[in-house]
Structure formats: C-alpha cells, structure tokens
Amino acid sequence: MPTPPPFMRTCPQCAELLGALVEAFAQALTDPHYDGAERIQIALARHLADVHPQALPAPHTDGCPSCARYEELDPDSVFLREHLARGLFLPDELARLP
C-alpha cells in the first residue's frame, strides 16, 4: 500500500475514510462476502475527486485503458478523477482495476 500524502491525514474526512478502509481491509481478510472495503474506497476516491482535485496525479501516460476511456468520454469527468484518486491510497494493481 502506498503511503497516503500528508494532506489526507490532516483532512478530517480523508482521515476518517482511511481509518475505515484499514478496518474494512482487515474484515475482508476474514469474510470473503464483505464488500465494505470496496464501498469505502469508492467513497474516499469520490471525496478526493470532489474536494481535493488539485492534489490528484496527472492521467497515466503508460497506455492505461481506464484513463483513455474516461478521457474520451469527458476529460473532466468525476470518474477520471476518482480513478486517479485511487492511486493516492491503493497499490497500482488495485487502483487501476476497471
């Protein structure tokens, strides 16, 4: 897991969602039917996309199919911002899932 940027620890909502995500990942390890980790990471990505868009990384330049699809639909879409936001707190193999 990447270390989230410092602003995510000082923003109360980011910090709360990060804590909830850690707890959800722990629960998901013991309950294969628990989907809370997915729901919380979506909520965190949406919060980052809406409240902290200036902190998001640039679109991937390595042929990322999700970036290409979202940019083709609307380069300023919330879906592209959410996709980029996931890279701030998830490893690439999870953050780049379609």
Gaussian input, Z-matrix of N, CA and C with variables (Angstrom, degrees):
# hf/3-21g

backbone

0 1
 N
 C     1     B1
 C     2     B2     1     A1
 N     3     B3     2     A2     1     D1
 C     4     B4     3     A3     2     D2
 C     5     B5     4     A4     3     D3
 N     6     B6     5     A5     4     D4
 C     7     B7     6     A6     5     D5
 C     8     B8     7     A7     6     D6
 N     9     B9     8     A8     7     D7
 C    10    B10     9     A9     8     D8
 C    11    B11    10    A10     9     D9
 N    12    B12    11    A11    10    D10
 C    13    B13    12    A12    11    D11
 C    14    B14    13    A13    12    D12
 N    15    B15    14    A14    13    D13
 C    16    B16    15    A15    14    D14
 C    17    B17    16    A16    15    D15
 N    18    B18    17    A17    16    D16
 C    19    B19    18    A18    17    D17
 C    20    B20    19    A19    18    D18
 N    21    B21    20    A20    19    D19
 C    22    B22    21    A21    20    D20
 C    23    B23    22    A22    21    D21
 N    24    B24    23    A23    22    D22
 C    25    B25    24    A24    23    D23
 C    26    B26    25    A25    24    D24
 N    27    B27    26    A26    25    D25
 C    28    B28    27    A27    26    D26
 C    29    B29    28    A28    27    D27
 N    30    B30    29    A29    28    D28
 C    31    B31    30    A30    29    D29
 C    32    B32    31    A31    30    D30
 N    33    B33    32    A32    31    D31
 C    34    B34    33    A33    32    D32
 C    35    B35    34    A34    33    D33
 N    36    B36    35    A35    34    D34
 C    37    B37    36    A36    35    D35
 C    38    B38    37    A37    36    D36
 N    39    B39    38    A38    37    D37
 C    40    B40    39    A39    38    D38
 C    41    B41    40    A40    39    D39
 N    42    B42    41    A41    40    D40
 C    43    B43    42    A42    41    D41
 C    44    B44    43    A43    42    D42
 N    45    B45    44    A44    43    D43
 C    46    B46    45    A45    44    D44
 C    47    B47    46    A46    45    D45
 N    48    B48    47    A47    46    D46
 C    49    B49    48    A48    47    D47
 C    50    B50    49    A49    48    D48
 N    51    B51    50    A50    49    D49
 C    52    B52    51    A51    50    D50
 C    53    B53    52    A52    51    D51
 N    54    B54    53    A53    52    D52
 C    55    B55    54    A54    53    D53
 C    56    B56    55    A55    54    D54
 N    57    B57    56    A56    55    D55
 C    58    B58    57    A57    56    D56
 C    59    B59    58    A58    57    D57
 N    60    B60    59    A59    58    D58
 C    61    B61    60    A60    59    D59
 C    62    B62    61    A61    60    D60
 N    63    B63    62    A62    61    D61
 C    64    B64    63    A63    62    D62
 C    65    B65    64    A64    63    D63
 N    66    B66    65    A65    64    D64
 C    67    B67    66    A66    65    D65
 C    68    B68    67    A67    66    D66
 N    69    B69    68    A68    67    D67
 C    70    B70    69    A69    68    D68
 C    71    B71    70    A70    69    D69
 N    72    B72    71    A71    70    D70
 C    73    B73    72    A72    71    D71
 C    74    B74    73    A73    72    D72
 N    75    B75    74    A74    73    D73
 C    76    B76    75    A75    74    D74
 C    77    B77    76    A76    75    D75
 N    78    B78    77    A77    76    D76
 C    79    B79    78    A78    77    D77
 C    80    B80    79    A79    78    D78
 N    81    B81    80    A80    79    D79
 C    82    B82    81    A81    80    D80
 C    83    B83    82    A82    81    D81
 N    84    B84    83    A83    82    D82
 C    85    B85    84    A84    83    D83
 C    86    B86    85    A85    84    D84
 N    87    B87    86    A86    85    D85
 C    88    B88    87    A87    86    D86
 C    89    B89    88    A88    87    D87
 N    90    B90    89    A89    88    D88
 C    91    B91    90    A90    89    D89
 C    92    B92    91    A91    90    D90
 N    93    B93    92    A92    91    D91
 C    94    B94    93    A93    92    D92
 C    95    B95    94    A94    93    D93
 N    96    B96    95    A95    94    D94
 C    97    B97    96    A96    95    D95
 C    98    B98    97    A97    96    D96
 N    99    B99    98    A98    97    D97
 C   100   B100    99    A99    98    D98
 C   101   B101   100   A100    99    D99
 N   102   B102   101   A101   100   D100
 C   103   B103   102   A102   101   D101
 C   104   B104   103   A103   102   D102
 N   105   B105   104   A104   103   D103
 C   106   B106   105   A105   104   D104
 C   107   B107   106   A106   105   D105
 N   108   B108   107   A107   106   D106
 C   109   B109   108   A108   107   D107
 C   110   B110   109   A109   108   D108
 N   111   B111   110   A110   109   D109
 C   112   B112   111   A111   110   D110
 C   113   B113   112   A112   111   D111
 N   114   B114   113   A113   112   D112
 C   115   B115   114   A114   113   D113
 C   116   B116   115   A115   114   D114
 N   117   B117   116   A116   115   D115
 C   118   B118   117   A117   116   D116
 C   119   B119   118   A118   117   D117
 N   120   B120   119   A119   118   D118
 C   121   B121   120   A120   119   D119
 C   122   B122   121   A121   120   D120
 N   123   B123   122   A122   121   D121
 C   124   B124   123   A123   122   D122
 C   125   B125   124   A124   123   D123
 N   126   B126   125   A125   124   D124
 C   127   B127   126   A126   125   D125
 C   128   B128   127   A127   126   D126
 N   129   B129   128   A128   127   D127
 C   130   B130   129   A129   128   D128
 C   131   B131   130   A130   129   D129
 N   132   B132   131   A131   130   D130
 C   133   B133   132   A132   131   D131
 C   134   B134   133   A133   132   D132
 N   135   B135   134   A134   133   D133
 C   136   B136   135   A135   134   D134
 C   137   B137   136   A136   135   D135
 N   138   B138   137   A137   136   D136
 C   139   B139   138   A138   137   D137
 C   140   B140   139   A139   138   D138
 N   141   B141   140   A140   139   D139
 C   142   B142   141   A141   140   D140
 C   143   B143   142   A142   141   D141
 N   144   B144   143   A143   142   D142
 C   145   B145   144   A144   143   D143
 C   146   B146   145   A145   144   D144
 N   147   B147   146   A146   145   D145
 C   148   B148   147   A147   146   D146
 C   149   B149   148   A148   147   D147
 N   150   B150   149   A149   148   D148
 C   151   B151   150   A150   149   D149
 C   152   B152   151   A151   150   D150
 N   153   B153   152   A152   151   D151
 C   154   B154   153   A153   152   D152
 C   155   B155   154   A154   153   D153
 N   156   B156   155   A155   154   D154
 C   157   B157   156   A156   155   D155
 C   158   B158   157   A157   156   D156
 N   159   B159   158   A158   157   D157
 C   160   B160   159   A159   158   D158
 C   161   B161   160   A160   159   D159
 N   162   B162   161   A161   160   D160
 C   163   B163   162   A162   161   D161
 C   164   B164   163   A163   162   D162
 N   165   B165   164   A164   163   D163
 C   166   B166   165   A165   164   D164
 C   167   B167   166   A166   165   D165
 N   168   B168   167   A167   166   D166
 C   169   B169   168   A168   167   D167
 C   170   B170   169   A169   168   D168
 N   171   B171   170   A170   169   D169
 C   172   B172   171   A171   170   D170
 C   173   B173   172   A172   171   D171
 N   174   B174   173   A173   172   D172
 C   175   B175   174   A174   173   D173
 C   176   B176   175   A175   174   D174
 N   177   B177   176   A176   175   D175
 C   178   B178   177   A177   176   D176
 C   179   B179   178   A178   177   D177
 N   180   B180   179   A179   178   D178
 C   181   B181   180   A180   179   D179
 C   182   B182   181   A181   180   D180
 N   183   B183   182   A182   181   D181
 C   184   B184   183   A183   182   D182
 C   185   B185   184   A184   183   D183
 N   186   B186   185   A185   184   D184
 C   187   B187   186   A186   185   D185
 C   188   B188   187   A187   186   D186
 N   189   B189   188   A188   187   D187
 C   190   B190   189   A189   188   D188
 C   191   B191   190   A190   189   D189
 N   192   B192   191   A191   190   D190
 C   193   B193   192   A192   191   D191
 C   194   B194   193   A193   192   D192
 N   195   B195   194   A194   193   D193
 C   196   B196   195   A195   194   D194
 C   197   B197   196   A196   195   D195
 N   198   B198   197   A197   196   D196
 C   199   B199   198   A198   197   D197
 C   200   B200   199   A199   198   D198
 N   201   B201   200   A200   199   D199
 C   202   B202   201   A201   200   D200
 C   203   B203   202   A202   201   D201
 N   204   B204   203   A203   202   D202
 C   205   B205   204   A204   203   D203
 C   206   B206   205   A205   204   D204
 N   207   B207   206   A206   205   D205
 C   208   B208   207   A207   206   D206
 C   209   B209   208   A208   207   D207
 N   210   B210   209   A209   208   D208
 C   211   B211   210   A210   209   D209
 C   212   B212   211   A211   210   D210
 N   213   B213   212   A212   211   D211
 C   214   B214   213   A213   212   D212
 C   215   B215   214   A214   213   D213
 N   216   B216   215   A215   214   D214
 C   217   B217   216   A216   215   D215
 C   218   B218   217   A217   216   D216
 N   219   B219   218   A218   217   D217
 C   220   B220   219   A219   218   D218
 C   221   B221   220   A220   219   D219
 N   222   B222   221   A221   220   D220
 C   223   B223   222   A222   221   D221
 C   224   B224   223   A223   222   D222
 N   225   B225   224   A224   223   D223
 C   226   B226   225   A225   224   D224
 C   227   B227   226   A226   225   D225
 N   228   B228   227   A227   226   D226
 C   229   B229   228   A228   227   D227
 C   230   B230   229   A229   228   D228
 N   231   B231   230   A230   229   D229
 C   232   B232   231   A231   230   D230
 C   233   B233   232   A232   231   D231
 N   234   B234   233   A233   232   D232
 C   235   B235   234   A234   233   D233
 C   236   B236   235   A235   234   D234
 N   237   B237   236   A236   235   D235
 C   238   B238   237   A237   236   D236
 C   239   B239   238   A238   237   D237
 N   240   B240   239   A239   238   D238
 C   241   B241   240   A240   239   D239
 C   242   B242   241   A241   240   D240
 N   243   B243   242   A242   241   D241
 C   244   B244   243   A243   242   D242
 C   245   B245   244   A244   243   D243
 N   246   B246   245   A245   244   D244
 C   247   B247   246   A246   245   D245
 C   248   B248   247   A247   246   D246
 N   249   B249   248   A248   247   D247
 C   250   B250   249   A249   248   D248
 C   251   B251   250   A250   249   D249
 N   252   B252   251   A251   250   D250
 C   253   B253   252   A252   251   D251
 C   254   B254   253   A253   252   D252
 N   255   B255   254   A254   253   D253
 C   256   B256   255   A255   254   D254
 C   257   B257   256   A256   255   D255
 N   258   B258   257   A257   256   D256
 C   259   B259   258   A258   257   D257
 C   260   B260   259   A259   258   D258
 N   261   B261   260   A260   259   D259
 C   262   B262   261   A261   260   D260
 C   263   B263   262   A262   261   D261
 N   264   B264   263   A263   262   D262
 C   265   B265   264   A264   263   D263
 C   266   B266   265   A265   264   D264
 N   267   B267   266   A266   265   D265
 C   268   B268   267   A267   266   D266
 C   269   B269   268   A268   267   D267
 N   270   B270   269   A269   268   D268
 C   271   B271   270   A270   269   D269
 C   272   B272   271   A271   270   D270
 N   273   B273   272   A272   271   D271
 C   274   B274   273   A273   272   D272
 C   275   B275   274   A274   273   D273
 N   276   B276   275   A275   274   D274
 C   277   B277   276   A276   275   D275
 C   278   B278   277   A277   276   D276
 N   279   B279   278   A278   277   D277
 C   280   B280   279   A279   278   D278
 C   281   B281   280   A280   279   D279
 N   282   B282   281   A281   280   D280
 C   283   B283   282   A282   281   D281
 C   284   B284   283   A283   282   D282
 N   285   B285   284   A284   283   D283
 C   286   B286   285   A285   284   D284
 C   287   B287   286   A286   285   D285
 N   288   B288   287   A287   286   D286
 C   289   B289   288   A288   287   D287
 C   290   B290   289   A289   288   D288
 N   291   B291   290   A290   289   D289
 C   292   B292   291   A291   290   D290
 C   293   B293   292   A292   291   D291

   B1=1.4439
   B2=1.5291
   B3=1.3233
   B4=1.4666
   B5=1.5336
   B6=1.3101
   B7=1.4558
   B8=1.5217
   B9=1.3327
   B10=1.4645
   B11=1.5294
   B12=1.3304
   B13=1.4598
   B14=1.5376
   B15=1.3279
   B16=1.4704
   B17=1.5324
   B18=1.3293
   B19=1.4646
   B20=1.5247
   B21=1.3348
   B22=1.4629
   B23=1.5313
   B24=1.3214
   B25=1.4716
   B26=1.5324
   B27=1.3356
   B28=1.4682
   B29=1.5211
   B30=1.3204
   B31=1.4648
   B32=1.5343
   B33=1.3298
   B34=1.4643
   B35=1.5333
   B36=1.3180
   B37=1.4601
   B38=1.5296
   B39=1.3286
   B40=1.4647
   B41=1.5242
   B42=1.3393
   B43=1.4610
   B44=1.5243
   B45=1.3226
   B46=1.4656
   B47=1.5304
   B48=1.3300
   B49=1.4677
   B50=1.5249
   B51=1.3317
   B52=1.4716
   B53=1.5223
   B54=1.3194
   B55=1.4654
   B56=1.5111
   B57=1.3304
   B58=1.4635
   B59=1.5233
   B60=1.3306
   B61=1.4607
   B62=1.5281
   B63=1.3130
   B64=1.4704
   B65=1.5283
   B66=1.3318
   B67=1.4662
   B68=1.5270
   B69=1.3245
   B70=1.4627
   B71=1.5207
   B72=1.3356
   B73=1.4676
   B74=1.5303
   B75=1.3297
   B76=1.4669
   B77=1.5194
   B78=1.3162
   B79=1.4664
   B80=1.5254
   B81=1.3272
   B82=1.4634
   B83=1.5300
   B84=1.3224
   B85=1.4627
   B86=1.5237
   B87=1.3263
   B88=1.4575
   B89=1.5275
   B90=1.3164
   B91=1.4671
   B92=1.5256
   B93=1.3287
   B94=1.4623
   B95=1.5335
   B96=1.3173
   B97=1.4681
   B98=1.5344
   B99=1.3107
   B100=1.4635
   B101=1.5235
   B102=1.3358
   B103=1.4635
   B104=1.5293
   B105=1.3077
   B106=1.4560
   B107=1.5158
   B108=1.3254
   B109=1.4654
   B110=1.5209
   B111=1.3088
   B112=1.4670
   B113=1.5237
   B114=1.3174
   B115=1.4702
   B116=1.5287
   B117=1.3423
   B118=1.4647
   B119=1.5232
   B120=1.3260
   B121=1.4759
   B122=1.5247
   B123=1.3233
   B124=1.4696
   B125=1.5300
   B126=1.3282
   B127=1.4706
   B128=1.5209
   B129=1.3284
   B130=1.4661
   B131=1.5263
   B132=1.3150
   B133=1.4653
   B134=1.5303
   B135=1.3326
   B136=1.4767
   B137=1.5259
   B138=1.3232
   B139=1.4647
   B140=1.5276
   B141=1.3275
   B142=1.4693
   B143=1.5251
   B144=1.3270
   B145=1.4666
   B146=1.5249
   B147=1.3251
   B148=1.4585
   B149=1.5267
   B150=1.3352
   B151=1.4645
   B152=1.5278
   B153=1.3306
   B154=1.4669
   B155=1.5352
   B156=1.3238
   B157=1.4689
   B158=1.5282
   B159=1.3307
   B160=1.4646
   B161=1.5245
   B162=1.3190
   B163=1.4646
   B164=1.5244
   B165=1.3169
   B166=1.4629
   B167=1.5231
   B168=1.3224
   B169=1.4705
   B170=1.5214
   B171=1.3074
   B172=1.4680
   B173=1.5280
   B174=1.3231
   B175=1.4715
   B176=1.5235
   B177=1.3073
   B178=1.4698
   B179=1.5291
   B180=1.2995
   B181=1.4681
   B182=1.5221
   B183=1.3265
   B184=1.4657
   B185=1.5246
   B186=1.3248
   B187=1.4585
   B188=1.5142
   B189=1.3058
   B190=1.4654
   B191=1.5314
   B192=1.3317
   B193=1.4652
   B194=1.5294
   B195=1.3364
   B196=1.4667
   B197=1.5204
   B198=1.3289
   B199=1.4699
   B200=1.5283
   B201=1.3155
   B202=1.4671
   B203=1.5239
   B204=1.3317
   B205=1.4686
   B206=1.5253
   B207=1.3383
   B208=1.4628
   B209=1.5282
   B210=1.3267
   B211=1.4649
   B212=1.5226
   B213=1.3243
   B214=1.4676
   B215=1.5250
   B216=1.3250
   B217=1.4600
   B218=1.5203
   B219=1.3408
   B220=1.4606
   B221=1.5252
   B222=1.3292
   B223=1.4666
   B224=1.5304
   B225=1.3294
   B226=1.4624
   B227=1.5285
   B228=1.3246
   B229=1.4641
   B230=1.5221
   B231=1.3179
   B232=1.4525
   B233=1.5252
   B234=1.3191
   B235=1.4628
   B236=1.5312
   B237=1.3170
   B238=1.4642
   B239=1.5243
   B240=1.3262
   B241=1.4661
   B242=1.5319
   B243=1.3251
   B244=1.4678
   B245=1.5283
   B246=1.3194
   B247=1.4675
   B248=1.5327
   B249=1.3164
   B250=1.4649
   B251=1.5255
   B252=1.3276
   B253=1.4632
   B254=1.5227
   B255=1.3154
   B256=1.4701
   B257=1.5379
   B258=1.3185
   B259=1.4592
   B260=1.5236
   B261=1.3295
   B262=1.4638
   B263=1.5309
   B264=1.3375
   B265=1.4621
   B266=1.5313
   B267=1.3274
   B268=1.4662
   B269=1.5293
   B270=1.3225
   B271=1.4719
   B272=1.5328
   B273=1.3145
   B274=1.4726
   B275=1.5212
   B276=1.3377
   B277=1.4712
   B278=1.5403
   B279=1.3257
   B280=1.4671
   B281=1.5254
   B282=1.3150
   B283=1.4613
   B284=1.5274
   B285=1.3149
   B286=1.4602
   B287=1.5156
   B288=1.3253
   B289=1.4664
   B290=1.5265
   B291=1.3316
   B292=1.4774
   B293=1.4993
   A1=108.70
   A2=116.28
   A3=118.29
   A4=110.11
   A5=115.47
   A6=119.81
   A7=107.50
   A8=117.55
   A9=119.40
   A10=110.67
   A11=117.00
   A12=119.95
   A13=110.78
   A14=117.55
   A15=121.12
   A16=114.73
   A17=118.44
   A18=119.14
   A19=111.96
   A20=116.93
   A21=119.51
   A22=111.53
   A23=117.34
   A24=120.86
   A25=110.86
   A26=117.13
   A27=119.63
   A28=112.18
   A29=117.78
   A30=120.90
   A31=107.01
   A32=118.61
   A33=120.29
   A34=113.85
   A35=117.80
   A36=119.20
   A37=111.18
   A38=117.91
   A39=120.66
   A40=110.26
   A41=115.92
   A42=120.46
   A43=111.17
   A44=116.46
   A45=120.20
   A46=110.96
   A47=116.48
   A48=120.00
   A49=111.80
   A50=118.16
   A51=120.37
   A52=110.87
   A53=116.93
   A54=120.60
   A55=111.73
   A56=116.04
   A57=120.34
   A58=111.07
   A59=116.63
   A60=120.63
   A61=110.96
   A62=117.32
   A63=120.99
   A64=109.47
   A65=116.64
   A66=120.44
   A67=110.95
   A68=117.32
   A69=120.94
   A70=111.76
   A71=117.04
   A72=119.50
   A73=110.05
   A74=117.06
   A75=120.56
   A76=110.93
   A77=117.13
   A78=119.98
   A79=111.08
   A80=117.07
   A81=121.16
   A82=111.56
   A83=117.24
   A84=120.42
   A85=111.97
   A86=117.01
   A87=120.39
   A88=113.68
   A89=117.06
   A90=120.83
   A91=109.32
   A92=118.05
   A93=120.80
   A94=113.94
   A95=117.91
   A96=120.91
   A97=112.65
   A98=116.30
   A99=120.86
   A100=109.31
   A101=116.71
   A102=120.35
   A103=112.52
   A104=116.53
   A105=120.36
   A106=113.76
   A107=117.20
   A108=119.60
   A109=110.42
   A110=116.56
   A111=119.78
   A112=110.98
   A113=116.69
   A114=120.19
   A115=111.45
   A116=117.07
   A117=120.15
   A118=110.95
   A119=117.96
   A120=117.97
   A121=110.58
   A122=117.70
   A123=120.45
   A124=109.62
   A125=116.65
   A126=120.32
   A127=111.01
   A128=117.27
   A129=120.64
   A130=110.82
   A131=117.23
   A132=120.46
   A133=110.87
   A134=117.21
   A135=120.41
   A136=110.17
   A137=117.11
   A138=120.23
   A139=110.27
   A140=116.66
   A141=120.25
   A142=111.08
   A143=116.59
   A144=121.11
   A145=111.38
   A146=117.00
   A147=121.17
   A148=113.61
   A149=116.85
   A150=120.94
   A151=113.28
   A152=116.78
   A153=120.59
   A154=112.20
   A155=119.54
   A156=119.28
   A157=113.28
   A158=117.42
   A159=120.79
   A160=111.80
   A161=118.12
   A162=121.78
   A163=112.90
   A164=117.30
   A165=120.00
   A166=110.85
   A167=116.00
   A168=118.71
   A169=110.85
   A170=115.59
   A171=121.35
   A172=109.09
   A173=117.33
   A174=119.51
   A175=111.08
   A176=115.10
   A177=121.19
   A178=109.81
   A179=116.24
   A180=121.10
   A181=112.60
   A182=115.92
   A183=120.13
   A184=113.32
   A185=116.65
   A186=119.95
   A187=113.54
   A188=118.33
   A189=122.74
   A190=109.02
   A191=118.88
   A192=120.29
   A193=113.03
   A194=117.70
   A195=119.43
   A196=110.85
   A197=117.12
   A198=119.82
   A199=110.33
   A200=116.54
   A201=120.51
   A202=110.99
   A203=116.52
   A204=120.59
   A205=110.89
   A206=116.97
   A207=119.97
   A208=111.78
   A209=117.32
   A210=119.94
   A211=111.24
   A212=116.77
   A213=120.47
   A214=110.59
   A215=117.12
   A216=121.29
   A217=111.90
   A218=115.60
   A219=121.40
   A220=108.11
   A221=118.29
   A222=120.87
   A223=114.09
   A224=117.69
   A225=120.38
   A226=111.44
   A227=117.17
   A228=119.58
   A229=111.50
   A230=114.59
   A231=120.36
   A232=109.93
   A233=117.88
   A234=120.87
   A235=111.20
   A236=117.29
   A237=120.01
   A238=109.71
   A239=117.09
   A240=120.20
   A241=111.18
   A242=117.19
   A243=120.15
   A244=110.55
   A245=116.29
   A246=121.26
   A247=109.97
   A248=117.33
   A249=121.45
   A250=111.43
   A251=116.53
   A252=121.15
   A253=111.79
   A254=117.82
   A255=120.44
   A256=111.94
   A257=116.34
   A258=119.68
   A259=113.52
   A260=117.35
   A261=120.28
   A262=112.24
   A263=117.25
   A264=118.51
   A265=114.64
   A266=117.86
   A267=121.38
   A268=109.74
   A269=117.29
   A270=118.73
   A271=109.59
   A272=116.42
   A273=121.28
   A274=113.46
   A275=117.61
   A276=119.03
   A277=111.91
   A278=118.17
   A279=121.25
   A280=110.88
   A281=116.83
   A282=121.13
   A283=112.01
   A284=116.93
   A285=119.71
   A286=113.77
   A287=117.67
   A288=119.00
   A289=108.73
   A290=116.91
   A291=118.56
   A292=112.35
   D1=134.20
   D2=176.42
   D3=-71.55
   D4=152.91
   D5=174.26
   D6=-77.55
   D7=121.75
   D8=-179.72
   D9=-62.35
   D10=149.76
   D11=177.76
   D12=-60.19
   D13=152.42
   D14=-177.04
   D15=-53.92
   D16=-36.14
   D17=-177.64
   D18=-60.37
   D19=-25.09
   D20=-179.14
   D21=-72.31
   D22=-18.28
   D23=176.28
   D24=-88.38
   D25=-23.67
   D26=-178.49
   D27=-92.81
   D28=-19.36
   D29=175.37
   D30=-81.56
   D31=120.65
   D32=-176.90
   D33=-57.00
   D34=-41.45
   D35=-178.09
   D36=-71.20
   D37=-40.75
   D38=175.75
   D39=-59.35
   D40=-48.26
   D41=-177.70
   D42=-61.07
   D43=-42.04
   D44=178.80
   D45=-63.48
   D46=-45.49
   D47=-179.57
   D48=-67.79
   D49=-36.27
   D50=176.07
   D51=-62.72
   D52=-44.09
   D53=177.54
   D54=-61.79
   D55=-43.03
   D56=178.32
   D57=-64.41
   D58=-35.59
   D59=-179.94
   D60=-66.50
   D61=-41.42
   D62=177.59
   D63=-60.69
   D64=-46.57
   D65=178.69
   D66=-62.61
   D67=-40.00
   D68=-179.80
   D69=-66.52
   D70=-39.15
   D71=176.63
   D72=-62.31
   D73=-40.93
   D74=178.69
   D75=-62.90
   D76=-42.41
   D77=179.15
   D78=-67.57
   D79=-37.76
   D80=-179.33
   D81=-63.41
   D82=-26.81
   D83=178.42
   D84=-66.60
   D85=-28.32
   D86=-177.99
   D87=-104.82
   D88=-13.32
   D89=-179.23
   D90=-130.93
   D91=99.88
   D92=-175.76
   D93=-65.73
   D94=-13.13
   D95=-179.33
   D96=-97.08
   D97=-4.20
   D98=-178.86
   D99=-75.69
   D100=126.18
   D101=-178.71
   D102=-112.97
   D103=14.28
   D104=-178.13
   D105=-62.22
   D106=-34.88
   D107=-179.71
   D108=-62.96
   D109=-39.96
   D110=178.64
   D111=-66.27
   D112=-44.50
   D113=-179.34
   D114=-63.72
   D115=-40.67
   D116=-178.46
   D117=-70.26
   D118=-39.46
   D119=179.42
   D120=-66.43
   D121=-32.03
   D122=175.61
   D123=-66.39
   D124=-43.74
   D125=179.12
   D126=-63.09
   D127=-41.08
   D128=179.08
   D129=-66.73
   D130=-43.27
   D131=178.03
   D132=-61.98
   D133=-40.69
   D134=178.97
   D135=-65.35
   D136=-43.07
   D137=178.52
   D138=-59.33
   D139=-47.36
   D140=179.32
   D141=-61.40
   D142=-42.32
   D143=-179.05
   D144=-64.20
   D145=-37.39
   D146=-176.34
   D147=-85.40
   D148=-40.44
   D149=-170.76
   D150=-101.31
   D151=-28.04
   D152=-176.15
   D153=-125.64
   D154=44.81
   D155=-176.09
   D156=-61.69
   D157=-27.98
   D158=179.92
   D159=-68.44
   D160=-17.86
   D161=-178.07
   D162=-93.11
   D163=-4.30
   D164=-177.28
   D165=-75.63
   D166=145.86
   D167=175.97
   D168=-69.95
   D169=163.96
   D170=175.99
   D171=-68.47
   D172=158.02
   D173=175.65
   D174=-55.54
   D175=148.20
   D176=-179.92
   D177=-63.77
   D178=142.15
   D179=-177.68
   D180=-111.75
   D181=14.32
   D182=-176.26
   D183=-106.79
   D184=28.16
   D185=178.30
   D186=82.49
   D187=24.46
   D188=179.76
   D189=-60.06
   D190=117.74
   D191=-178.01
   D192=-65.35
   D193=-31.70
   D194=178.96
   D195=-67.83
   D196=-45.09
   D197=177.25
   D198=-58.20
   D199=-46.52
   D200=-178.67
   D201=-60.23
   D202=-44.29
   D203=-178.38
   D204=-64.78
   D205=-47.38
   D206=-178.32
   D207=-67.34
   D208=-39.32
   D209=179.00
   D210=-66.07
   D211=-34.59
   D212=178.58
   D213=-67.29
   D214=-39.71
   D215=-179.97
   D216=-71.08
   D217=-48.90
   D218=-178.53
   D219=-169.48
   D220=107.66
   D221=-176.20
   D222=-60.19
   D223=-16.65
   D224=179.37
   D225=-110.97
   D226=23.14
   D227=-176.06
   D228=-72.71
   D229=150.16
   D230=176.10
   D231=-63.52
   D232=-28.79
   D233=-179.45
   D234=-66.94
   D235=-39.71
   D236=175.76
   D237=-65.32
   D238=-43.71
   D239=179.73
   D240=-63.07
   D241=-40.69
   D242=177.19
   D243=-63.58
   D244=-43.18
   D245=178.60
   D246=-57.80
   D247=-46.49
   D248=179.54
   D249=-67.57
   D250=-36.80
   D251=-179.38
   D252=-62.31
   D253=-36.56
   D254=-178.38
   D255=-58.92
   D256=-28.51
   D257=177.99
   D258=-67.36
   D259=-14.69
   D260=178.70
   D261=-78.04
   D262=-21.46
   D263=-175.03
   D264=-136.79
   D265=-0.71
   D266=177.05
   D267=-124.39
   D268=150.81
   D269=174.06
   D270=-66.58
   D271=153.75
   D272=-176.18
   D273=-51.41
   D274=-39.98
   D275=-176.23
   D276=-64.49
   D277=-22.86
   D278=174.58
   D279=-96.61
   D280=-40.72
   D281=-175.99
   D282=-63.68
   D283=-28.67
   D284=-175.53
   D285=-99.13
   D286=10.23
   D287=175.34
   D288=-63.93
   D289=139.57
   D290=-179.85
   D291=-67.05

